Amino acid sequence: SRDLAEAIALIQTLPDGISLAEIRERGENYEQAAITVCTSFETMGLLVFKRIAPMDLVLDLAGGIVSTLYRKLGTWNQDLREEQQQPSWAEWFEWLGEQATNRKTSSEPAHIRYKNWKP
């Protein structure tokens, strides 16, 4: 969606491990972007876990994006959990982020791995 694309564009400019306070200092649009990213990939993570969406398909489609966004928002996510006293906030985003990070660090990107592929 356009909202998710805009949120990703904003979040990808942030440093890795940005805190809740630092995001709030940047303004409401950054906090809204972080929430959009988390809730969007939260859904995707749960769909993978419940085996409704295949893990390979999701990680091939969005694994790089998810691992990058998780790296950037991990601290913010933990800070928000503590502030809201809600340890399950974005739990499936975190789970999917860890899965994506593990896969992306253990395999070559598709453009390299399949450079000789023919239709």
N, C-alpha and C positions, 0 to 999 in steps of 0.2 A: 504494500500500500504506500501511498505518498507520505503518510504520516511516519511510517516506519523508515522509509528511505531518508526522510529529513532528519529523523532522530539518529539514525546511524551516521549520517554525514556530520552531525554535530558532535556525537560522542567520540567518533574516531579521531577527532582533533585533540582530545584530552590526554593528559599523561596517564600512564599505567598506574593503577592503585590510588586513584583520586578519592579523597574522603568525602563524606556527606557535607561537611562544613565547606570544603572547597567548591563543591558543585553548587551549593546554595549561594556562595559568594559570586558565582558567575551569572546567576539569575534564574528566574523561574523557567525559562525556556530550556535550560540545561537539565534541570530537575525533571521537567516533563519529558524530555527526550530519554533520560535514564529510565523512567518508569515505562515509557512506551517500549523501549528495547527489552527490558526485563519481562514485562507481561507478554510481549509477543513471543519471545523465545521460551518463556515458561510453558506456554501452550504446546509449543513444538517439542520441548523436552518430555512432557507428560505423554504426548502422543507416541513418541518413540518408546518410552518405557513400557507403555501399555501394549506395545507391538501393533499399533494402528498405523503408524508411519515407520517404514523400514529405516533402521539406523544408517545403513550405507547411503541410502538416498538422501536423507537429511544432511549427513555430514559431507557428502559430495556437493550438495547444493549450497549449504551455508556454513560448513565447518570452519572455514577460515574466518568468516565474519564473526561467528559465535565465539571462537577462541580469542579473537582480538577484543571483542566487546567485554567478554568475561574478565580478561586481564585488566582492562581499564576500570571496570565497575565492581570488581570483587570487594574492595575495601568499602566503597560506598554502600554496597549491598549489606555487608556485615554491620556497618554503622547504623543503617536504617533498621535492621533487625533489632539491634540493641535499643535504639530510641523508641521504637514501636512495641517493644517487648513481644515480638512476633518471630520466633526462630525459624518458622517455615516460609517467611517471605522470600519469594523468588528461588525456592529450593530446587525446582526443576530447571530453571535457568542455570543455576550453579552446577547441577548435575550434568546438563548438556554441555556446558562450558568445559568442564573437566574431561568429558568424553572427547570433545572436539580437540582440545589441547593435546591429549594423549595420542590421538590419531594423527593430527597434523605434525607432531614432532617425530613420528615414527614412520612416515611415508613421504615419498616425493609428491609434489603438487601435480595435478592432472596434466597440466601443459608440458611437463617434463616426462612424467611416467608414460603418457600416451602420445608422445610427439610423432611416432611412426604409425599411428592407428589410421586405418583406411576404412571408409564406409562400404 
